Each structure stands twice: as structure tokens, then as C-alpha cells.
């Protein structure tokens, strides 16, 4: 039991040292992540559509 409490004390001590982002930084990071996910989804959707069209053309031969 002593090891668990020691571990939890160490966790609390390390969490106090963490540099948490400010609200403005967090908002900026969130927007960047959302736009990146949207861009990647559109990109892979277009690539998938293109591959599907090529495969349909190939099968139709």
C-alpha cells in the first residue's frame, strides 16, 4: 500500500510541474486539429473516389 501512495504523491508532484497551455493557445491548437482532420478526410475521400472510378473503368473493359 505504501508504494501506491508514494506513486500517487509522485504523480501529483509531476502534474504540478506541467506547463498547461493558455486558453488562446488551446483554441488555436483545437482549430488547427479540426481543419487538419477535415482536410485529410476530404483528401482521402477524393483519392478513394478516384481509385473507385479507375477500378470501375477497368472492370468494365
N, C-alpha and C positions, 0 to 999 in steps of 0.2 A: 504493500500500500504506500510505503514511503517513496518508492520510485515513481509512482503515478503522480503523487502530489508534487514531487520535485520536477517532473516533466512539465506539469501544468504551470508551475511557477516560472519555469524557463520559457514556456510559450508566451505567457503574459509579458515577461520581460522583453522578449524579442519583438512582440507586437507593438510595444511602446516605442521601439526604435524605428518602426516602419514610417517612411515618408509617404503619407497618403496624398493623392492628387487633390488640387483645389477644385472647386465647383466648375470654374471656367475650363480648366484642363480636362476634367471628366466629360463635360459636354462636348468639347472638341473631339476627344477620342471616340466618344459614342457616335458622333456624326460620321467620322471617318470610317468606323467599322460598318455602320449601316450602309453607307454608299459603296464601300468595297464589296459587301455581300450582294447588294443589288447589281453592281457591275458584273461580278463573277456569275451570278445567276443568269443574267441576260446573255453574257458571253457564251456560257456553256449551253444555254438554250438554243442560240443561233448555231453553234457548232453541231449540236445534236440534230437540229433540223436539216442542216446541210448534209450531214452524213446519212440521214434518213432518205433524203431526196436522191443522193447518189446510189444508195442501195436499191431504192425502188426503180430507178432508171436501169441499173444493172440487172435486176431480176426480170424486168420487162423485155430485155433483149432476147 
